[in-house]
Amino acid sequence: MLIVVVLSLLAGYSYDTVASGSMAPEIGVGDLLISGPVDPEDIEVGDVIIFHSPHGMHICHRVISVDHEAGTVRTKGDANDAPDPYTTPFNRIEGKVIGNVPNLGYVASFLSSIHGLMAIAAIGIALFLFGGSNGKDDARGKDKG
């Protein structure tokens, strides 16, 4: 699994955890989004994209219109009553969402936090210290049962 993640990152794919309910019910809080690179000319109405808002926030919303001449898209969260109050230039679009895994974002966020890294380190140390010994001699024939 780790190999798949590393190769996908090298190919330009990214993983993000959803922090708000603006795309519910299709995409929920805590879901892990998988997005890939997209050519702005290939963006279509209905695509779900990840972009930076004018305020620098990382946003995942659906495209509701595309203006190729101006080089912008208009977006809206599925659960929001109104479209976003701004258009997004093509150069602020990070990628197109190609999939999501419900609730896995919580795990990814934890594992990338300082607490998660400490937990991974503690498990690794425990396996190193205690994982190699199960009370029997190794496979060199010393265990006469």
N, C-alpha and C positions, 0 to 999 in steps of 0.2 A: 504494500500500500504506500509506503514512504517513497518508493521509487516512482510510482505514478504521480504523486504530489510534486516531487522534485522536477520530473520531466515536464509536467504541465506548467509549472512556474517558469521554467526555462523557455517554454514555447509561448509565453505571454499571457497565460491564464492566471486568474487571481481568485482568491477566496475571501469572502467578507461575511461578517455576522450582522444580521438584521437587528437594528436597535429600536425601531418604531413599528407601529401597526398600520402605517399608511398604505401598505400593499395587501392587507388582509382582504379576503381569506386565502388568496392564492399563495401569498408569501407572508409568513408570520414572524413575530418577534422571536429571536433565538435561532432562526433558520440559518443554515450556511449556504450562501450564494456562491455559485461557480460562474465566473464570467470570462469571456474570451475577447480577444481583440476584434474590432469591427471597423471596416472602412466606412467613413461617414456617408459615402454615396450609397452604401448598402442598407442604411438605417431606414426602417419602414414604420408606418403607423402600426401600433400594436406591440412593437418590440419593447422589452423591458431592458433599460440601460442603467449603468452606474456612471454617475458624473459628479463633478464638484459644483455646488451651488455658488452664487455670487458671494456668499458669506463663508465659503471654504468648507462647508459641510459635505460629507460623503453621502450621496443620495441615490436611492434605487427607486425609479418611477417608470411608468409606462409612457411611451411616445404617443402623443395625440395629434401632432402635426409636424411636418418637416418642411423647411424652407431652404431648398438647396441654393438658391440665389444669395440669400443672406448668410447661409452657412450655420443655421440654427435649428433647434428642435424645441417644441413646446411639450411639456410633460405634465403628468398628473398621477398622484397616488390613487390606486383603485378605491381605497376607502375614503378618500378626501372628496368633499363636495365640489370643490372648484379646482381648476388647473393651477399649476404653480404660477406665481405672480411675475415670472421672468421667463425669457427664452434662454436656452443654453447653447452657447457656441460649440461647434463641432470639436474644437480643440480642448474642451473641458470634459469630453466624454471619455471615460476610461475603458468601457467595454460593454458588451451585450451579455445579459444573463442567459446562460444556456442550461442552467439547472439549479435546483436547490434541494437541500436535505433537511427536512424538518428537525428542529431542535439541536442539530449537531453543532451549530454555532456556539451554543453555550459551552460545549466541551472544548471547542477550538479556542474560545476566548479564555477559558480557565487555563488550558495548557500553555497558552502564550503569556499568561500573567506571571508575576514573580512567585505567587503561591503555587501555580501549576508547575513552574520550573523547579521549585523546591521539592514538590511532590515527586516529580520524575527523578530528580537526583536522589531522593531518599529511597525510592523503589530500586533504583540502580545500585545504590550502595548496599541495600539489604540483599539483593540478589547476588551481588559479588561476595558478600560476607557469609551468607547462609545458604545460597542456592546450590553450591557445589557439594554440599555434604548432606547425605540423607541417612547417615548412621551405618552405611555399608561401605565396604571397600570398593574401589573402582573395578573396572572390567578386566583387570589384568589377572584375574583368577584368585585373588586373595580371599574372596568371600566363599567359604566352604559350607555356608548355610546352615 
